[in-house]
């Protein structure tokens, strides 16, 4: 289990430049060198202008990690067999195994980066 997690961490190091070059520059979620404070500062700068929006909506994206696996496999520059195995690995919750039938497993090291 730890060896698999270590391999995922190495893969993450290789994948990190992808969202850093392709993702929205205002995005702060799951990005290196970015924090909640950075997101709040961006909101402040966007809202402090005379013609700014008057309301802020906060939400949680349901199904954020329910990505199309074929789309991921086609687009992520990584070992396809290893990525396919990680996507199908499932997860443990209260010592009960749950298979992942779709998307990328929540809690996986690579999952947030793949979601970008």
N, C-alpha and C positions, 0 to 999 in steps of 0.2 A: 504494500500500500504506500509506504513512504518512498520507495523507488519510483513508483508511478507518479507520485506528486512531484518528485524531483525532476522527472522528465518533462512534466507539464510546465514546471517553472522555467526550465531551459527553453522550451518551446515559446513560452510567453515572452522571454527576452528577445527572441527572434521576431515575434509578431508585433511587439509594441510599436515599432515605427510605422506600421500600417495605419492605425487610427490617427496617429500623430500627424501624418501627412494628408490623410484623406477625410477625416471627420470634420464636422463643423467646428470652427475655431472657438466658438462660444461655449461648446460643450465642456463640462467639468467632471461629469460622472465617470468614475473608474479610469481616470486619466492620471498619469504620473505628473508630479509637480503641480497638481491642481487640487483644490480643496473646496469645502463648503463655503469658506470665507471668500474664495475667488468667485464662486457663483453669486454670492450675495453682493459683492462689489460690482459685478457685471449687471445685476438687477438694479442696483442703485444708479449706476451710470446711465442705464437705459430709461430709468423712471424720473430722473431729476430734471429733465428738460421741460421746457414750457409746454410742449405739445406731446408729452408722454401719455401713455395709457394711465387710466385712473384705477384699474383693478389688477390684482395679481391672482392668478389661479395656480394652485399647487395640486399635484396629483401623482399617482403611482401608475406606471404603465403596466397594465395587466398583460401577462403573456410576453413580456419583453424578451425572455430567453427562449420563446417558442419559435425559434428560427427554422426556416426550411433547411434541412440537412444537406440536400443536394446542392442548394445555392451556396452554403458554406464550403462544402467540399470543392466546388468549382472555383471559388474565389479566394480562399485563404491559401497563401503560399507556404504550404507545409506538407509533411508526409501524410498522404490521404488515408492510408491504412491505419496509422496510429490515431489520426483525428477521428476516423469512423469508430474505432474502438472506444475512444474517450466519450464520444457522443452517446454511445449505447451502454456505457458503464453503469448507469443507474446511481442510486444514492441510498444511504442508510438514514432512517429516522427512528429514533428510540429503539435501536437494535433490530429494526425491520427493514429488509431490502425492498426498494421500489425501483422497478425498471424504468428507464426513460424511453418512451415510445416515440417522442418527437422532441425537437429543439435541442438545446444544450443544457446539461445538468446544472441546476442552481447549486452554487457552492464550489463549482469547478474553477480551478485557477485561471483557465483560459476563457471561461464563459463570458465574463464581462467584456473582454477585449474582442471576442468574436461577435458580440452583440453590436459593436460599433459598426 
